[in-house]
C-alpha cells in the first residue's frame, strides 16, 4: 500500500506551492482582505492552469484527475488564504458531477471546470441559505438541506445578498430562490464537498503553525526565545499533532473518494471532524502563542483563525458528520466488526 503522493501529485504540489507563495503572500493577503475583494489576476492564472476543473472528468472539460489532486491544491490554497473562489467552485463541481442529472452536468460542469462560472456551496433551511461560500460572485449554488437532499440554484433567478463576516478573505452570501433537486447520491456529494473543505482546513492549520514556530523562535523575553518556555513547546507540539491528524484524515478521505465509495462516508466524517477541530485549535493556539499582539490587525494569525471559524460553520458544522460516524460505528458493533 502506498501512503505518499505519486510523482504527478508531487509535481502538482510543487507547482501550487511555488505559485501561491509568490502570488498570495501574506502582504498580498492583507491587501485583498482590506479591500474586501477577490484577486481576479490570480484567479485568471489558476483558470489558465485548469485548477477549477482538476477533479472534473474530461467529458465535461475538466482535467480528469481525482479528489487527491484537488486536495493537494486546496491545502496550498488554505495555507495562503488565496483570495480566489477555488474551493467553492471546485466543491460545486464535485457535488454536481456526483449527484446531478445528465442535464445538470451538461449545463453547469463545463463552465465550472474552466472557471468561467463561479460556484457556491452552503446549507439551506427552509429553502434559504444564510451562509454560502462564493455566492456574491457565483453563477450557480449547490445547497444541501437538513433532510439529506441537495439542489442546484441558478443564481440569476435567486436573491443573493452579500454577508459580511469576520473573515474578509472570502466572499460569502445568503441565497434564496427556486432550485432543481439533484437526483443522484447526495450523501456522496456532501462527503466529497467536506473532503475538499478538510483539505483547505489542513492548509490553514499548517500555515498557522509555521507562522507560530517562526515567531516563538525569534521573539525574546529577558534575552531568551519565547520558544524555550516549556509551556510554549507543549503548545507547539499539540499544534503539530492536530495539523498532522487533519492532514492524515483529509488525504485518506480524498483517497476513499477516488478509490472506494464504500469507505467514503466514514472517512469523510472523520476528516471533517479532525480538520475542523485542528483549524479551530491550532489557529487559537497561534494567537495565544503570539501574546498580546496575536489578535491585533497588524499581526497575521487572526486571518487564519477567522477563516477556520467560518469553515467550521460553513456546511452546518460537524454535527451531521458526528451523527453519521456514530451510526457507522453502531453498525460495526452490531455486525461484530469491532472488538469489544
C-alpha positions in Angstrom: 0.0 0.0 0.0 1.3 3.5 -0.9 1.0 6.2 1.7 2.6 9.1 -0.2 1.8 11.2 -3.2 2.8 9.8 -6.6 5.1 11.7 -9.0 2.3 13.6 -10.7 0.8 14.6 -7.4 4.1 15.8 -6.1 4.6 17.9 -9.2 1.1 19.4 -8.7 2.0 20.2 -5.1 5.3 21.8 -6.0 3.7 24.0 -8.7 0.9 25.0 -6.4 3.2 25.8 -3.5 5.5 27.9 -5.7 2.8 29.8 -7.5 0.6 30.6 -4.4 3.5 31.6 -2.2 4.6 34.0 -4.9 1.2 35.3 -5.9 -0.6 35.2 -2.5 2.0 36.3 0.1 0.9 37.5 3.5 1.3 41.0 2.2 -1.0 40.3 -0.7 -3.4 38.5 1.6 -3.7 41.6 3.7 -4.3 43.9 0.7 -7.1 41.6 -0.6 -8.7 41.3 2.8 -8.6 45.0 3.5 -10.1 45.8 0.1 -12.7 43.0 0.6 -12.4 41.6 -2.9 -11.1 38.6 -4.7 -7.8 38.6 -6.6 -9.0 38.5 -10.2 -5.5 38.3 -11.6 -4.6 35.3 -9.6 -8.0 33.6 -10.5 -7.2 34.1 -14.2 -3.8 32.4 -13.7 -5.5 29.5 -11.9 -8.1 29.2 -14.6 -5.4 29.0 -17.2 -3.8 26.2 -15.3 -7.1 24.3 -15.2 -7.2 24.2 -11.4 -11.0 24.7 -11.0 -11.6 21.6 -13.1 -8.8 19.4 -11.9 -11.3 16.9 -10.4 -13.9 17.2 -13.2 -13.9 14.5 -15.8 -12.6 15.3 -19.3 -16.0 14.7 -20.7 -17.1 18.0 -19.2 -13.9 19.9 -19.9 -12.0 19.1 -16.7 -8.6 17.5 -16.3 -9.9 14.2 -15.2 -7.9 13.8 -12.0 -9.3 12.9 -8.7 -10.0 14.3 -5.2 -6.5 13.6 -4.0 -5.1 16.1 -6.6 -7.8 18.6 -5.7 -6.9 18.2 -2.0 -3.3 19.0 -2.9 -4.4 22.3 -4.5 -6.8 23.2 -1.7 -4.3 22.5 1.0 -1.9 25.0 -0.6 -4.8 27.5 -1.2 -5.6 27.2 2.5 -2.0 27.8 3.5 -2.1 31.1 1.7 -5.8 32.0 2.2 -5.7 32.8 -1.5 -8.5 35.3 -2.4 -9.9 33.2 -5.2 -13.2 31.1 -5.4 -11.3 27.9 -5.9 -12.9 25.9 -3.1 -16.5 26.9 -3.7 -16.2 26.4 -7.5 -14.5 23.0 -7.2 -16.8 21.9 -4.5 -19.9 22.8 -6.5 -18.5 20.9 -9.4 -17.8 17.9 -7.2 -21.4 17.8 -6.0 -23.0 18.3 -9.4 -20.8 15.6 -11.0 -21.5 13.2 -8.2 -25.3 13.7 -7.8 -26.6 15.8 -10.7 -28.7 14.7 -13.6 -27.1 14.4 -17.0 -28.8 17.7 -18.0 -27.5 19.4 -14.9 -24.0 18.2 -15.5 -24.0 19.3 -19.1 -25.4 22.7 -18.2 -23.0 23.6 -15.3 -19.9 21.5 -15.3 -18.1 22.9 -18.4 -18.3 26.5 -17.0 -17.2 25.4 -13.5 -14.4 23.3 -14.9 -13.0 26.3 -16.9 -13.6 28.7 -14.1 -15.7 30.9 -16.4 -18.6 30.2 -14.0 -18.0 30.5 -10.2 -19.7 28.1 -7.9 -21.1 28.5 -4.4 -21.8 25.9 -1.7 -23.7 26.0 1.5 -26.6 24.5 3.5 -30.2 25.6 3.4 -33.0 25.6 5.9 -36.5 26.1 4.6 -35.1 26.9 1.1 -32.8 29.6 2.3 -29.0 29.5 2.8 -27.8 32.1 5.3 -24.1 31.4 4.5 -22.9 30.2 1.1 -19.2 30.5 0.2 -18.6 32.3 -3.0 -22.2 33.3 -3.5 -21.9 37.0 -4.3 -19.9 36.4 -7.5 -21.3 33.0 -8.4 -23.4 31.8 -11.2 -24.7 28.6 -9.5 -25.0 27.4 -6.0 -25.3 23.9 -4.6 -27.3 23.9 -1.3 -27.6 20.9 1.0 -30.6 20.7 3.2 -31.4 19.2 6.6 -33.2 16.2 5.1 -30.1 15.0 3.3 -31.1 16.3 -0.1 -29.4 18.9 -2.3 -30.5 21.3 -5.0 -28.9 23.4 -7.7 -29.9 27.1 -7.7 -29.3 29.3 -10.8 -28.3 32.5 -9.1 -29.5 34.6 -12.0 -33.0 33.6 -10.7 -32.3 33.9 -7.0 -32.0 36.6 -4.4 -28.3 36.8 -3.4 -27.2 39.2 -0.6 -23.6 39.7 0.4 -23.0 38.7 4.0 -20.2 40.5 5.9 -18.4 38.1 8.3 -15.3 38.2 10.5 -13.5 36.6 7.5 -12.8 39.2 4.8 -10.5 36.8 2.9 -13.5 35.1 1.2 -16.8 36.3 -0.2 -19.9 35.0 1.5 -23.6 35.5 0.7 -27.1 34.4 1.6 -29.1 32.7 -1.2 -32.9 32.4 -1.6 -34.6 31.2 -4.7 -36.0 28.3 -6.7 -33.8 25.4 -7.4 -33.7 22.0 -9.0 -33.2 18.9 -6.9 -30.2 16.7 -7.6 -31.4 13.2 -8.3 -28.2 11.3 -7.5 -26.5 10.2 -4.3 -26.5 13.5 -2.4 -24.8 11.9 0.6 -21.8 11.0 -1.5 -21.9 14.5 -3.0 -21.8 16.0 0.5 -19.0 13.7 1.5 -16.9 14.9 -1.4 -17.5 18.5 -0.5 -16.5 18.1 3.1 -13.4 16.2 1.9 -12.5 19.4 -0.1 -13.2 21.6 3.0 -11.0 19.3 5.1 -8.1 19.8 2.8 -8.4 23.6 2.9 -8.6 23.5 6.7 -5.4 21.3 6.8 -3.6 24.0 4.9 -4.9 26.7 7.3 -3.7 24.8 10.4 -0.4 24.1 8.8 0.4 27.7 7.9 -0.8 29.0 11.3 1.6 26.5 13.0 4.5 27.5 10.8 4.0 31.2 11.5 3.8 30.5 15.2 7.0 28.4 15.2 8.9 31.2 13.4 7.6 33.7 15.9 8.4 31.8 19.1 11.9 31.2 17.8 12.6 34.8 17.1 10.6 36.6 19.9 12.7 37.0 23.0 11.8 37.8 26.6 14.6 38.7 29.0 17.0 37.7 26.3 15.6 34.2 25.9 13.4 33.0 22.9 9.8 32.5 23.9 10.0 29.0 22.4 12.4 28.0 25.2 9.4 28.0 27.6 8.2 24.5 28.2 4.5 25.5 28.1 5.1 27.0 24.6 6.9 23.9 23.5 3.9 21.8 24.6 1.5 24.1 22.8 3.5 23.8 19.6 3.6 20.0 19.9 -0.1 20.0 20.3 -0.5 22.2 17.2 1.7 19.7 15.2 -0.5 16.8 16.4 -3.7 18.5 15.4 -2.3 19.5 12.0 -0.9 16.1 11.1 -4.1 14.4 12.3 -6.1 16.6 10.0 -3.7 16.0 7.1 -3.8 12.2 7.5 -7.6 12.2 7.8 -8.2 14.5 4.9 -5.9 12.7 2.5 -7.4 9.3 3.5 -10.8 10.7 2.8 -9.7 12.0 -0.6 -8.3 8.6 -1.4 -11.5 7.0 -0.4 -13.5 9.3 -2.6 -11.3 8.2 -5.6 -10.9 4.5 -4.8 -13.6 3.2 -2.5 -17.2 4.5 -2.4 -17.9 2.0 0.4 -15.3 3.7 2.7 -16.1 7.3 1.7 -18.8 8.2 4.3 -16.8 7.1 7.3 -13.5 8.6 6.0 -15.2 11.9 5.1 -16.8 12.3 8.5 -13.5 11.6 10.3 -11.7 14.1 8.1 -14.4 16.8 8.6 -14.3 16.5 12.4 -10.5 16.3 12.6 -9.9 19.2 10.3 -12.5 21.5 11.9 -11.0 20.8 15.4 -7.5 21.3 14.1 -8.5 24.5 12.3 -10.0 26.0 15.4 -7.5 24.7 18.0 -4.3 25.4 16.0 -5.3 28.9 15.0 -6.4 29.7 18.5 -3.1 28.5 19.9 -1.3 30.6 17.3 -3.0 33.7 18.6 -2.2 32.7 22.2 1.4 32.0 21.4 1.8 35.4 19.9 0.7 37.0 23.2 -0.9 40.4 23.3 -0.3 41.2 19.6 -1.9 37.9 18.4 -5.2 39.4 17.5 -4.2 42.8 16.5 -4.8 43.9 12.9 -1.1 44.2 12.2 -0.4 40.6 13.1 -1.0 37.6 10.8 -2.6 34.8 12.9 -6.1 36.3 13.1 -6.6 35.9 9.3 -6.2 32.1 9.7 -8.3 32.0 12.9 -11.2 33.8 11.2 -11.2 31.6 8.1 -11.1 28.5 10.3 -14.1 29.7 12.3 -16.2 30.3 9.1 -15.1 27.0 7.6 -16.2 25.2 10.8 -19.7 26.5 10.3 -19.9 26.6 6.5 -21.7 23.3 5.8 -23.7 23.2 9.0 -20.9 22.4 11.4 -19.7 18.9 12.3 -23.0 17.8 13.9 -24.1 15.8 10.8 -20.6 14.2 10.4 -20.6 13.2 14.1 -24.1 11.7 13.8 -23.2 9.8 10.7 -20.0 8.5 12.2 -21.9 7.4 15.3 -24.3 5.4 13.1 -21.4 3.8 11.2 -19.7 2.7 14.5 -23.0 1.4 15.8 -23.5 -0.7 12.6 -19.9 -2.1 13.0 -20.7 -3.0 16.6 -24.0 -4.6 15.6 -22.2 -6.7 12.9 -19.4 -7.6 15.2 -16.8 -5.8 13.1 -15.2 -4.0 16.1 -13.5 -5.6 19.1 -15.1 -5.1 22.5 
